Amino acid sequence: MRINVVGTSGSGKSTFARRLADTLGVPYIELDRLYWRANWQGTPDAAFMTRIAETLRAAPDGWVLDGNYNRTREVKWREVDTIIWLDYGFGRTLYQAVKRAIARAVSQQELWPGTGNRESLRQSFFSRESIVWWTIKTWRSNRRRYQADMTNPLFSHLHFVRLRSPAEARNYLRSLTSPAGCSTLKQ
C-alpha cells in the first residue's frame, strides 16, 4: 500500500499516519521532516521534490506519507494508490491545532531531529507564520480542494477514504486489524 494522509494542519494527520503505518507494517514518511531545515528554513522546491521521490522509491513495498504540500502532488500522487483525508469539522480541527501548539511551546520539543526547530507561544499565536492562523486560513480551501479531487477524472486511479471524525479514524484503524485485514483500504 502507498498511502497519503492529508488534512488541514491540526487535524491529526501525523498521529493517524504513524498509527496506520504501524498497523500496516510499512514506513512512516513525514513531509514536514523532508521539508524543514534548521532555523525554520524550507527546502527549495526542486530539492524538496527530489527528496520526496527518493524517499518514496526507497520503500518499494509501501509506505504511509503524512502531509499536504499541494505543490508536491505531481511527485507524491504519481506513486500513491490511496488518499486518506481527515476531514474533521472546523471547530475540532482548530481546537486540536491550538492544543498542539500550546503543548509544543511548553515542552519545547525539537520537531524534526537535527533542525533545532521548536515552537513558541509567540510563533504559534502572534506571528505571520502562526500555525493556528494557517489552520484558520486553509481549512475551507483544503476542504474544497479535496472534495474536488475526489471527483476529478485526473485522480480516478486513486482510492479516496474520507474520515470525518476522530471516532471514524479510530474505527478505520481498528477495522484494519480485523480478520478482513487490509481489504478495508479498498472499500
KABEL-V335584 format. One record per pair of residues at least 24 apart in sequence whose C-alpha atoms are under 8 Angstrom apart, sorted by sequence separation. I is the first residue (numbers start at 1). GAP is how many residues later the second one is. D is the distance in whole Angstrom. If there is no record, write none. Layout:
BEGIN
i | gap | d
I | GAP | D
I | GAP | D
END
This chain:
BEGIN
i | gap | d
52 | 24 | 7
161 | 24 | 8
29 | 26 | 8
49 | 26 | 7
159 | 27 | 7
101 | 30 | 8
101 | 31 | 8
27 | 32 | 7
29 | 34 | 7
31 | 34 | 7
97 | 34 | 7
98 | 34 | 6
26 | 35 | 8
27 | 35 | 7
28 | 35 | 6
29 | 35 | 6
30 | 35 | 6
31 | 35 | 6
32 | 35 | 7
97 | 35 | 6
26 | 36 | 6
27 | 36 | 5
28 | 36 | 5
29 | 36 | 5
30 | 36 | 5
31 | 36 | 5
26 | 37 | 5
27 | 37 | 6
28 | 37 | 6
29 | 37 | 6
30 | 37 | 7
31 | 37 | 8
26 | 38 | 7
28 | 38 | 8
31 | 38 | 8
94 | 38 | 7
97 | 38 | 7
94 | 41 | 7
21 | 42 | 7
93 | 42 | 8
94 | 42 | 7
21 | 43 | 6
20 | 44 | 7
18 | 46 | 8
17 | 47 | 6
17 | 48 | 7
17 | 49 | 6
90 | 49 | 7
14 | 52 | 6
13 | 53 | 6
14 | 53 | 8
13 | 54 | 7
87 | 56 | 7
3 | 59 | 8
5 | 59 | 7
1 | 60 | 7
2 | 60 | 5
3 | 60 | 6
4 | 60 | 6
5 | 60 | 6
6 | 60 | 7
7 | 60 | 8
8 | 60 | 8
1 | 61 | 5
2 | 61 | 5
3 | 61 | 5
4 | 61 | 5
5 | 61 | 5
6 | 61 | 5
7 | 61 | 7
85 | 61 | 8
1 | 62 | 6
2 | 62 | 6
3 | 62 | 6
4 | 62 | 6
5 | 62 | 6
6 | 62 | 5
1 | 63 | 8
2 | 63 | 8
4 | 63 | 7
5 | 63 | 8
13 | 73 | 7
12 | 74 | 8
11 | 75 | 6
40 | 75 | 8
83 | 75 | 7
85 | 75 | 7
87 | 75 | 7
88 | 75 | 7
89 | 75 | 7
4 | 76 | 7
11 | 76 | 7
36 | 76 | 8
38 | 76 | 7
39 | 76 | 7
81 | 76 | 7
82 | 76 | 6
83 | 76 | 6
84 | 76 | 6
85 | 76 | 6
86 | 76 | 6
87 | 76 | 6
88 | 76 | 5
89 | 76 | 8
2 | 77 | 7
3 | 77 | 6
6 | 77 | 7
11 | 77 | 7
38 | 77 | 4
39 | 77 | 7
40 | 77 | 6
81 | 77 | 5
82 | 77 | 5
83 | 77 | 5
84 | 77 | 5
85 | 77 | 5
86 | 77 | 5
87 | 77 | 5
88 | 77 | 5
2 | 78 | 5
3 | 78 | 6
4 | 78 | 6
5 | 78 | 6
6 | 78 | 6
7 | 78 | 6
8 | 78 | 8
37 | 78 | 5
38 | 78 | 6
39 | 78 | 6
80 | 78 | 7
81 | 78 | 6
82 | 78 | 6
83 | 78 | 6
84 | 78 | 6
85 | 78 | 6
86 | 78 | 6
87 | 78 | 7
88 | 78 | 8
1 | 79 | 8
2 | 79 | 5
3 | 79 | 5
4 | 79 | 5
5 | 79 | 5
6 | 79 | 5
7 | 79 | 5
8 | 79 | 8
33 | 79 | 6
36 | 79 | 7
38 | 79 | 6
82 | 79 | 7
84 | 79 | 7
86 | 79 | 7
1 | 80 | 7
2 | 80 | 6
3 | 80 | 6
4 | 80 | 6
5 | 80 | 6
6 | 80 | 6
7 | 80 | 6
1 | 81 | 8
3 | 81 | 7
5 | 81 | 7
11 | 81 | 8
11 | 82 | 5
10 | 83 | 5
86 | 83 | 8
9 | 84 | 8
10 | 84 | 7
12 | 84 | 8
8 | 85 | 7
10 | 85 | 8
11 | 85 | 7
10 | 86 | 5
11 | 86 | 7
10 | 87 | 4
9 | 88 | 7
10 | 88 | 8
10 | 90 | 7
82 | 103 | 8
9 | 122 | 7
9 | 125 | 7
10 | 125 | 7
9 | 126 | 5
8 | 127 | 6
8 | 130 | 7
8 | 131 | 6
8 | 134 | 7
7 | 135 | 7
23 | 150 | 8
24 | 152 | 8
16 | 153 | 8
20 | 153 | 7
23 | 153 | 7
19 | 154 | 8
23 | 154 | 7
24 | 158 | 8
END
